[in-house]
């Protein structure tokens, strides 16, 4: 492992320790993740695989043509545009990172175990000492647990197994988080790493699985004031308002999405006035698809089903060029999609950095790079 890679990991350790002793929201950790990603891009940017050039070109053309139309012709706010198109910006950089190797499997396994313990200790302290129902390490647990899951899966690819102790630690972290989307991701990733055992001993493990489901249900019910009521689920409200927004769409509209970029109906913005911090950067009271929270709703509204398919192809190309299998791609996609039911998923720097670790780590346990 090169000197730059070692420095990057030591900085990551240091920032994680700083996050451990910090008990309030801070955007500085988001900026660190952005900076970490940019540095890896700079280190990797001298050469790009020829097989990535076609998809890179398509991504950049889509990004800049949309920018020209939305910002320079329609005079929309640039920051609103960048927020909606953030994934495509990240993807253009990921094409340069894809296929490069920076970290050894051993180094990442150490980082993963360190992260697992730090997350567990921080969440326990936040929950039982400081009384925080939504404990965090870096920023918001909807995002950071997606990152932890991706590193957890990377450890599984390196070791070909994950100990039951580590799985239990992960489960405790997720249950402490109070995040509904995180619980779904937990069930998914544990099923992935234990699928052989599940097939062989389903009759024995079923009671344990039912217990996890009950615990997950209790976490969700607790978040809703003690009773399960679909009408009280904010994501259900977002879905209903999304349906209202697209009720007059044609089949073509669903294929290509709304005009670049299109503000939502004022009625929808008024109904979601509680989330005013997510309104347009222009400050004129308009709001965009980001207020739906769910990235799946957002990408369908802004880019259509064709845009969603384009995004999936981009991710597949990036994963394939880094030697990840189709199964690994589907697992990464599954983690992102489950998170995308609730929040920003592929648009989040926490997903991107987790993906970067998967892309640039040598998964052979004894490899030296």
C-alpha positions in Angstrom: 0.0 0.0 0.0 1.4 3.4 -1.0 2.3 6.3 1.2 -0.7 8.4 0.1 -3.1 5.6 0.8 -1.6 5.1 4.3 -1.9 8.9 5.0 -5.6 8.8 3.8 -6.4 6.0 6.1 -4.7 7.6 9.1 -6.6 10.8 8.4 -9.8 8.8 8.3 -9.0 7.2 11.7 -8.3 10.7 13.2 -11.5 12.2 11.8 -13.5 9.2 13.1 -12.1 9.7 16.6 -13.0 13.4 16.4 -16.5 12.4 15.4 -16.7 10.0 18.4 -16.2 12.9 20.9 -18.5 15.2 19.0 -22.2 15.0 20.1 -24.0 17.4 17.8 -24.7 17.8 14.1 -21.8 19.1 12.1 -21.5 19.6 8.3 -17.7 19.5 8.7 -17.8 15.7 8.6 -19.7 15.8 5.3 -17.0 18.1 4.0 -14.4 15.6 5.1 -16.1 12.8 3.2 -16.3 15.1 0.1 -12.6 16.0 0.5 -11.6 12.3 1.0 -13.4 11.4 -2.2 -11.8 14.3 -4.2 -8.3 13.3 -3.0 -8.8 9.7 -4.1 -10.0 11.1 -7.5 -6.9 13.3 -7.8 -4.7 10.3 -6.9 -6.4 8.2 -9.6 -7.1 10.8 -12.3 -4.0 10.4 -14.3 -5.4 7.5 -16.3 -8.8 6.2 -17.2 -9.7 2.8 -18.6 -10.7 3.1 -22.3 -13.8 1.0 -21.6 -15.0 3.7 -19.3 -14.7 6.5 -21.8 -18.0 6.0 -23.6 -20.1 6.0 -20.4 -18.1 8.9 -19.1 -18.8 10.9 -22.2 -22.5 10.1 -22.0 -22.6 11.2 -18.4 -20.8 14.4 -19.0 -23.0 15.3 -22.0 -26.1 14.7 -20.0 -24.8 16.7 -17.1 -23.6 19.8 -19.1 -26.5 19.9 -21.6 -29.0 19.8 -18.7 -27.0 22.5 -16.9 -27.0 24.7 -20.0 -30.7 24.3 -20.4 -31.8 24.6 -16.7 -29.3 27.2 -15.5 -28.4 29.4 -18.5 -31.6 29.2 -20.5 -34.2 28.8 -17.8 -32.2 30.8 -15.1 -32.7 28.2 -12.4 -30.4 28.4 -9.3 -27.1 26.6 -9.9 -27.1 25.1 -6.5 -30.6 23.6 -7.0 -29.3 22.1 -10.2 -26.2 20.6 -8.6 -28.2 19.1 -5.8 -30.5 17.3 -8.3 -27.7 16.2 -10.6 -25.1 15.4 -7.8 -25.0 11.7 -8.6 -24.0 12.3 -12.2 -21.2 14.6 -11.0 -20.0 11.9 -8.6 -20.2 9.3 -11.3 -18.0 11.3 -13.7 -15.3 11.2 -11.1 -15.9 7.5 -10.2 -15.1 6.5 -13.8 -11.5 7.7 -13.1 -11.3 5.8 -9.8 -12.8 2.6 -11.1 -10.2 -0.1 -11.8 -7.5 1.5 -9.6 -6.1 -0.2 -6.4 -5.1 1.9 -3.4 -5.8 -0.1 -0.2 -4.9 -3.6 0.9 -7.6 -5.9 2.3 -5.8 -6.2 5.6 -5.8 -2.4 6.0 -9.5 -2.1 5.3 -10.3 -5.0 7.6 -8.6 -3.0 10.4 -10.5 0.1 9.5 -13.8 -1.8 9.4 -13.4 -3.3 12.8 -12.4 0.1 14.2 -15.5 1.6 12.7 -17.7 -1.1 14.0 -16.5 -0.5 17.6 -16.6 3.3 17.3 -20.2 3.2 15.9 -21.3 0.8 18.7 -19.8 2.8 21.5 -20.9 6.1 20.2 -24.5 4.9 19.7 -24.6 3.3 23.1 -23.4 6.6 24.7 -25.7 8.7 22.7 -28.7 6.5 23.4 -28.3 5.6 27.1 -26.2 8.4 28.5 -27.3 11.5 26.5 -30.8 10.2 25.7 -30.6 10.8 21.9 -33.2 8.6 20.1 -31.3 9.1 16.8 -27.6 8.7 17.6 -25.1 9.8 15.1 -21.4 9.4 14.5 -20.6 11.6 11.5 -23.9 13.3 10.4 -27.3 11.5 10.1 -27.6 7.8 10.7 -29.7 7.2 7.6 -26.6 8.0 5.6 -23.7 6.9 7.7 -25.2 3.4 8.3 -25.4 2.9 4.6 -21.7 3.7 4.5 -21.0 1.3 7.3 -23.0 -1.4 5.5 -20.9 -1.0 2.4 -17.7 -1.4 4.4 -19.3 -4.4 6.2 -20.0 -6.0 2.9 -16.4 -5.2 1.7 -15.1 -7.0 4.8 -17.2 -10.0 3.8 -15.7 -10.0 0.2 -12.2 -9.9 1.7 -12.6 -12.5 4.4 -15.3 -14.6 2.6 -17.1 -14.6 5.9 -18.2 -12.3 8.8 -18.2 -13.6 12.4 -21.5 -13.8 14.3 -20.1 -11.5 16.9 -19.6 -8.8 14.2 -23.0 -9.4 12.8 -24.5 -9.0 16.3 -22.6 -5.7 16.8 -23.9 -4.5 13.5 -27.5 -5.5 14.4 -27.3 -3.7 17.8 -26.0 -0.5 16.0 -28.8 -0.5 13.5 -31.5 -1.2 16.2 -30.1 1.6 18.3 -30.2 4.0 15.3 -34.0 4.3 15.3 -33.9 4.5 11.5 -36.6 2.6 9.6 -34.6 2.4 6.3 -31.6 1.2 8.2 -33.5 -1.7 9.6 -34.5 -2.8 6.1 -30.8 -2.6 5.0 -29.8 -4.7 8.1 -32.2 -7.5 7.1 -31.0 -7.4 3.6 -27.2 -7.4 4.2 -27.5 -10.1 6.9 -29.4 -12.3 4.5 -26.8 -11.8 1.8 -23.8 -12.8 4.0 -25.7 -15.8 5.6 -27.7 -17.0 2.5 -26.0 -20.5 2.5 -26.8 -21.0 6.2 -30.3 -19.6 5.7 -30.9 -22.2 3.0 -29.6 -25.1 5.1 -31.1 -24.2 8.5 -34.1 -22.1 7.7 -36.2 -24.1 10.3 -33.7 -23.3 13.1 -33.0 -19.7 12.1 -36.6 -18.7 11.5 -37.4 -17.9 15.2 -34.3 -15.6 15.3 -35.4 -13.9 12.1 -38.9 -13.4 13.5 -37.3 -11.8 16.6 -35.4 -9.4 14.4 -38.6 -8.5 12.6 -40.4 -7.9 15.9 -37.5 -5.7 17.2 -37.5 -3.8 13.9 -41.3 -3.3 14.1 -40.9 -2.0 17.7 -38.3 0.5 16.6 -40.6 1.7 13.9 -43.6 1.8 16.2 -41.6 3.7 18.8 -40.7 6.3 16.2 -44.4 6.8 15.5 -45.4 7.4 19.1 -46.3 3.9 20.2 -48.8 2.9 17.5 -48.3 1.9 13.9 -50.3 4.3 11.7 -49.4 4.5 8.0 -50.9 8.0 7.8 -48.3 9.2 10.3 -45.4 7.9 8.3 -43.8 11.0 6.7 -42.5 8.9 3.7 -46.1 7.8 3.0 -47.1 11.5 2.9 -44.2 12.2 0.5 -45.4 9.3 -1.7 -49.0 10.6 -1.8 -47.8 14.1 -2.7 -45.6 12.7 -5.4 -48.6 10.9 -6.9 -50.5 14.2 -6.8 -47.6 15.9 -8.6 -47.5 13.4 -11.4 -51.3 12.6 -11.7 -51.5 14.2 -15.1 -48.3 12.8 -16.5 -48.3 10.9 -19.7 -46.3 7.7 -20.4 -43.6 9.8 -22.0 -43.3 12.0 -18.9 -42.6 8.9 -16.8 -39.9 7.9 -19.3 -38.0 11.2 -19.4 -39.1 12.9 -16.2 -40.1 16.5 -15.7 -38.6 19.4 -17.7 -35.1 20.2 -16.5 -35.4 21.4 -13.7 -39.0 21.8 -12.6 -40.2 23.2 -9.3 -43.1 21.4 -7.6 -46.6 22.7 -7.4 -47.0 25.4 -4.7 -49.6 23.3 -2.9 -47.0 20.5 -2.4 -44.5 22.9 -1.1 -47.1 24.3 1.3 -47.9 20.8 2.6 -44.2 20.2 3.3 -43.4 23.6 4.7 -42.0 21.9 7.8 -39.0 21.0 5.6 -38.4 24.6 4.5 -34.6 24.0 4.8 -35.0 21.8 1.7 -36.6 24.6 -0.3 -34.9 26.2 -3.2 -31.6 28.0 -2.7 -33.1 31.0 -4.5 -35.1 31.8 -1.4 -38.3 32.5 -3.3 -40.4 29.8 -1.6 -40.2 27.3 -4.4 -39.2 23.7 -3.8 -37.9 20.8 -5.9 -38.0 17.1 -5.8 -35.4 16.9 -3.0 -38.3 17.6 -0.6 -39.7 14.1 -1.4 -36.6 12.8 0.5 -36.8 9.4 -1.3 -34.2 9.3 -4.0 -36.3 6.8 -6.0 -39.1 9.3 -6.2 -36.7 12.1 -6.9 -34.9 10.4 -9.8 -38.2 9.4 -11.4 -39.5 12.9 -11.2 -36.3 14.6 -12.4 -34.8 12.1 -14.8 -37.6 9.6 -15.5 -37.4 5.8 -15.8 -34.8 6.2 -18.6 -32.7 8.3 -16.2 -33.0 5.6 -13.5 -31.9 3.0 -16.0 -29.0 5.2 -17.1 -27.9 5.5 -13.5 -28.0 1.7 -13.0 -25.9 1.2 -16.1 -23.4 3.7 -14.9 -23.1 1.9 -11.5 -22.8 -1.5 -13.2 -20.0 -0.2 -15.5 -18.1 1.3 -12.6 -18.4 -1.9 -10.5 -17.5 -4.1 -13.4 -14.3 -2.2 -14.3 -13.1 -2.6 -10.7 -13.5 -6.4 -10.9 -16.7 -6.6 -8.7 -19.0 -9.4 -9.6 -22.6 -9.1 -10.8 -23.7 -10.4 -7.4 -21.6 -7.7 -5.6 -23.2 -5.0 -7.9 -26.7 -6.3 -7.0 -25.8 -6.1 -3.3 -24.5 -2.6 -3.6 -27.5 -1.7 -5.7 -29.8 -3.3 -3.1 -28.3 -1.3 -0.3 -28.6 1.9 -2.3 -32.2 1.2 -3.3 -33.3 0.4 0.2 -31.8 3.6 1.4 -33.3 5.4 -1.5 -36.8 4.5 -0.3 -36.2 7.0 2.5 -33.4 9.4 1.7 -30.8 10.4 -0.8 -29.1 7.1 -1.4 -26.8 7.3 -4.5 -26.8 11.1 -4.2 -25.1 10.9 -0.8 -21.4 11.3 -0.3 -21.7 8.5 2.3 -22.8 6.0 -0.4 -20.1 7.3 -2.7 -17.2 6.9 -0.2 -18.5 3.4 0.8 -18.5 2.5 -2.9 -15.0 4.0 -3.4 -13.6 1.6 -0.7 -15.2 -1.3 -2.6 -13.7 -0.1 -5.8 -10.1 0.6 -4.8 -9.4 -2.2 -2.2 -7.5 -5.3 -3.2 -9.9 -8.0 -1.9 -7.1 -10.7 -1.7 -6.3 -10.9 2.0 -2.5 -11.4 1.5 -2.1 -8.8 -1.3 0.4 -6.0 -1.0 -0.3 -2.9 -3.1 
